[in-house]
Amino acid sequence: MAAKVPRIAVLGLGEAGGAIVADLVAAGVGVRGYDPRVPAPAGVVDTGGEAEAVEGSDLVLSVNTASASVEALRAGLVSATPGSLWADLNTASPAVKRLLGELADEAGIWFADVSLMAPVPGKGLRTPMLASGPGALRYADLLRPLGATVDVLDGPAGLAAERKLLRSVFYKGLAAAVVEALDAARSAGCENWLREHITTQLTRADATTLDRLTDGSHRHAVRRAAEMQAAADMLDDLDVPPLMTTASRDLLRRLIP
């Protein structure tokens, strides 16, 4: 017997939600959608609000914004089917995900904290996902047959968000440092030189790089803090706000024994 195709509601039809919806429709799923700013695409039942979209759905994908996630859940609970599954795919803090899980549990529905671990455009439903919380396994079971890639973490709601945001501290912090450094190099007239240097360093990174970065920061914290103060002074002279530079200086000062 073929597996039952779930009825899915998608809240948020912007860049991420729209890409996911397109794959769901292509897979033959009946989708009800709601977005106050974006009309539903072809193949999706357009609704007038969260409650209308959620009514009769087996699975709700909340892909709006972290700031709207709690309000969306409260609004959707009005018509949520007992035992259905609410999955929050927004990039919210672990605390917000735990709150969402508590609200869902009180209402008698399942909850999955889902983190999208790569940009959604171009990947859609195939975007790598981490899921945690009481409904995580059920989420994976519903979406994997439709082409989704879901890794399930054995833990409470908030765990998937925690893993994603910890990674974001590194990736987004690295990106911000690169942007600031290149802005300063552009002002100093040597952007191409610094671009080549950064590219070379990233290309040469290997399994020992992480230990060298962390060990060196602790061992040479005094000297490196002074160096970053000098770098911040230079950026001020170049009229480039030294946001990442002063943050690095402050962190190194905290590492001084």
C-alpha positions in Angstrom: 0.0 0.0 0.0 1.4 3.4 -1.0 2.2 5.8 1.8 -0.4 8.5 2.3 0.5 11.9 0.9 0.4 14.4 3.7 -1.7 17.6 3.5 0.7 20.4 4.1 0.2 24.0 5.0 3.1 26.5 4.4 3.2 29.8 6.2 5.5 32.2 4.5 5.8 32.1 0.7 8.9 34.2 0.2 12.2 33.1 -1.1 12.6 30.0 1.1 9.0 29.1 1.5 8.3 29.6 -2.2 11.1 27.2 -3.2 9.9 24.6 -0.9 6.3 24.9 -2.0 7.3 24.5 -5.6 8.9 21.1 -4.8 5.9 20.0 -2.8 3.5 20.8 -5.6 5.8 19.0 -8.1 5.6 16.0 -5.8 1.8 16.0 -5.9 1.2 17.3 -2.5 -1.9 19.3 -1.7 -0.6 22.6 -0.3 -2.4 25.4 1.5 -0.4 28.6 1.8 -0.5 31.9 3.5 1.7 35.0 3.3 0.4 38.5 4.0 2.7 39.9 1.4 3.1 37.2 -1.2 0.3 35.6 -3.2 0.2 31.8 -3.4 1.8 30.4 -6.6 0.1 28.1 -9.0 -0.9 24.8 -7.5 -1.3 26.2 -3.9 -4.6 27.0 -2.3 -4.3 30.6 -1.2 -5.8 31.4 2.2 -6.6 34.5 4.2 -4.7 33.7 7.4 -2.8 31.1 9.4 -5.9 29.5 10.8 -7.4 29.0 7.4 -4.2 27.6 6.0 -3.7 25.2 8.9 -7.2 23.8 8.9 -7.2 20.1 8.0 -3.4 19.9 7.5 -1.3 17.0 8.7 1.9 19.1 8.6 2.5 22.8 9.0 5.7 24.4 7.7 6.3 27.8 9.3 8.8 29.5 7.0 8.0 33.2 7.7 10.4 34.9 10.1 11.7 34.3 13.6 9.9 37.4 14.8 6.6 36.2 13.5 6.9 32.5 14.5 5.2 32.6 17.9 2.4 34.8 16.6 1.9 32.5 13.6 1.7 29.4 15.9 -0.8 31.0 18.2 -3.0 32.0 15.2 -2.7 28.6 13.6 -3.5 26.7 16.8 -7.1 27.9 16.5 -7.8 25.4 13.7 -4.9 22.9 14.1 -6.0 19.2 14.0 -5.1 17.4 17.2 -2.1 15.2 16.6 -0.9 17.1 13.6 2.7 18.3 13.3 3.9 21.9 13.4 7.5 22.4 12.1 9.2 25.7 12.6 11.9 26.3 9.9 12.8 29.8 10.9 16.2 30.8 12.2 15.2 31.6 15.8 17.0 31.2 19.1 16.8 27.9 21.0 14.7 29.6 23.6 12.1 30.6 21.0 12.0 27.1 19.6 11.5 25.7 23.1 8.6 28.1 23.7 7.0 27.1 20.4 7.4 23.4 21.5 5.7 24.1 24.8 2.8 25.9 23.1 2.3 23.1 20.6 2.4 20.5 23.4 -0.2 22.4 25.4 -2.4 22.4 22.3 -2.0 18.7 21.7 0.0 18.8 18.5 3.5 17.6 17.7 6.4 20.0 17.2 9.7 19.9 15.3 12.5 22.4 15.5 13.9 22.4 12.0 17.1 24.2 10.9 17.8 24.8 7.2 21.6 24.2 6.9 22.2 25.8 3.5 20.6 28.5 1.3 17.2 27.3 0.0 17.2 28.8 -3.5 18.3 26.2 -6.0 17.7 23.4 -3.5 14.2 23.8 -2.3 13.0 20.7 -0.4 16.5 19.1 -0.9 18.1 21.7 1.3 19.9 19.8 4.1 17.9 20.1 7.3 18.5 19.3 11.0 15.4 18.4 13.1 15.0 18.0 16.8 12.1 17.9 19.3 9.3 15.3 19.8 8.0 15.6 16.2 11.5 15.4 14.5 11.3 11.8 13.4 7.8 12.2 12.2 8.8 15.2 10.2 11.6 13.2 8.6 9.2 10.3 7.8 6.7 12.7 6.1 9.2 14.6 4.0 11.9 12.2 3.1 9.7 10.3 0.6 9.1 13.7 -1.1 12.8 14.2 -1.6 13.8 16.1 1.5 17.2 15.6 3.3 16.6 15.5 7.0 19.0 14.5 9.8 17.3 13.9 13.1 18.9 14.9 16.3 18.0 12.9 19.4 17.1 15.8 21.7 14.5 18.5 22.5 13.3 21.4 20.5 16.0 24.0 20.4 18.8 21.6 19.8 18.7 21.9 16.0 18.6 25.7 16.3 21.5 25.6 18.7 23.6 23.6 16.2 22.8 26.0 13.3 23.5 29.1 15.3 26.8 27.8 16.7 27.9 27.2 13.1 26.6 30.7 12.2 28.9 32.3 14.8 31.8 30.9 12.8 30.6 31.3 9.3 28.9 34.7 9.6 31.7 36.0 11.9 34.3 34.9 9.3 32.3 36.5 6.5 32.0 39.8 8.5 35.7 39.8 9.3 36.5 39.3 5.6 34.1 42.1 4.5 35.7 44.5 7.0 39.2 43.6 6.1 38.5 44.1 2.4 36.8 47.4 3.0 39.9 48.6 4.8 42.2 47.3 2.1 40.1 49.0 -0.6 40.5 52.3 1.3 44.3 51.6 1.6 44.6 50.9 -2.1 45.6 47.2 -1.8 42.3 45.2 -2.1 43.6 42.8 -4.7 46.6 42.0 -2.6 44.5 41.1 0.4 42.0 39.1 -1.7 44.8 37.0 -2.9 46.2 36.6 0.6 42.8 35.6 2.1 42.2 33.1 -0.8 45.6 31.5 -0.2 45.1 31.1 3.5 41.6 29.6 3.1 42.9 27.2 0.4 45.8 26.0 2.7 43.6 25.3 5.7 43.7 21.7 6.9 43.0 19.6 9.9 45.6 21.4 12.0 44.3 24.9 11.3 41.6 25.0 14.0 44.1 24.0 16.7 46.6 26.6 15.5 44.0 29.3 15.6 42.6 28.5 19.1 46.0 27.6 20.7 47.7 30.7 19.3 45.0 33.0 20.4 45.3 31.8 24.0 49.1 31.6 24.0 49.7 35.0 22.4 46.6 36.9 23.7 48.6 39.9 25.1 50.5 40.5 21.9 47.5 39.9 19.6 45.2 42.2 21.6 47.8 45.0 21.2 48.0 44.2 17.5 44.3 44.4 17.0 44.2 47.7 18.8 46.7 49.0 16.3 44.6 47.6 13.5 41.5 49.3 14.9 43.4 52.6 15.0 44.4 52.1 11.4 40.8 51.5 10.3 39.7 54.6 12.1 42.4 56.5 10.0 41.0 54.9 6.9 37.4 55.9 7.8 36.3 52.2 8.1 34.4 51.4 11.3 36.5 48.7 13.1 33.5 46.7 14.3 35.0 43.2 13.9 38.5 44.4 14.7 37.5 45.9 18.1 35.4 42.8 18.8 38.5 40.6 18.2 40.6 42.9 20.4 38.1 42.6 23.2 37.9 38.8 22.9 41.7 38.5 23.0 41.8 40.8 26.1 39.4 38.4 27.8 41.8 35.5 27.1 44.7 37.2 28.9 45.3 35.2 32.1 
